């Protein structure tokens, strides 16, 4: 990997430290300020921040532009790249551009169908899916060639990631599906929200049985449920997300003004429990619209900023 594309995030994972990433959505507009405002409070708390790619199939500032703005703010980005809106020519071009501009981490996704977004009549592309795009990116980086077979000089470099949903049915296929992504080139995985830690632990047991935790770094997706409306959406509107009855009961059992606070406590408790799972490399915190609360969540979970972690370890460097 070139110095230009050196990844603090990758170094943290490879050191064996419990690594934290977060996620922000670029603004719906041409103002760069929201990126800096969202990522700056996270700078001392996370190893890298995902910059989403038109999340929910709705138009936003591009992920590559948001990634460059994050770098300018002193925060390492993970640039998301979806297959929904681009054919293989555009996807490979964007991958080359990311490497040329020093964006060190790429996370590939198939992407939501346009019918779920703000341009429901848009034509979906889906020329490649996420597994095929992983294979394409790995080929570009490691074999120095495009899908067409033409050579690349110089070859690009990135740390490649993908997503997985451990709770989506059928459950018995989720770990083998992860294996396909690892075989295709995924070096790190960020999962969908984990609210049922016990079920996630069963998936991780299957992952360990396949030896996948030794071939890629797995980060569990977590996030606070900030309102009863958000709870209802997660229970009914997000395929594969399981909210345990005990969690729902806690949130519905407090006054409306305290739901967000209770959601933060539940998230912090989940992180503490997840840290005990063998083979888990870290957590990916998704707090849409409440990114500024991520440091508080991590603090409640016993994860201080890097300098505090080093002090607790007797001066040894525990990279975040």
Phi, psi and omega in degrees: 000134181288159177299326180301324185254019179302139186242115173296323177301311179298317180298322179297313179298316184288341176283345183089001178291147174289114194255140182242131170238165178226181184216137173227154174258130175300160184285160172269076183166176186262015180272122180283344188302321182301330179296308180298321181296323182280322187273332186302316179296344182267351191304320183269004187243336185232159179279330181196163182232126174292135172249112188287158184248092181048057185301147182066019181059033178241145187291129176220172170306140186297152182293325179291322177294317177298324178295318178294323178293324177295317177301317180297332179272002177086021181239132180286130181265155164245109184277118175281144180220117182256154180274350187301318193254001189223146170272181186295334177293309181294322180298313180294323177296315179295324177297316177298317180298320179299315180294318181298329182267006175081022175278114194274340187232134178235132175241119186259145181218151173291316176100152177290150177293143180304335182297343179270356186251203185268003174227070189298337181269003179296146179278123176287150179260291179049042176297322174236159169255182187296322180294317179294323179291323174302312180298320179298312181296319178296321178296317178299317184284313190267329181253359174059041178210155177278173175300330179290345184099348180290145185282152177248130180213108359279163177283151177283172175218136173206164167261119193259134179226170178211178180243161176209151179240095186298336186263356182288142178283155354280134188301326184290347181261354188290317179293315175300326177296320175301321179301323178297321180289323177294317177300326182283343177135001180293126178258340173217155182229134170245133185263167170296168179312136174247110173250333178261092185294325180297315179294321177298321178298324176294320177297317179296328176297318176295321178299316179295321179301327179272356181071017185287332179294343178269351182250344176209163181260124185252126177244126181279132177283130178224164177181153179279139172271114193267349183202164177292331176296316178296322177299313180298321178296316180294324181289327188243339191246000182238102182302135175086354177269126180247118175257111182301149180301325180296323178291314179299321181295320178298316182291323180279351183266002178247159176302152183306325182290347183250003183298315181299318179296318179294323178298322177295318179297318179297319179296315180297320178295321179297318178300316180300320179290319181297327181299341182273355184277122180298133177092352178277129185271341182168195179228152176244114188265120178246108180231074186300124180079356181224038182301330181294345180271354183300315177303322180294320177299314181295322178296316178298329181277001180085017178250100178276177175294166188307319183296325178289323178296321179296318180297318180296333182267011179077027176098352179285149184278111174252093184293144175263000000 
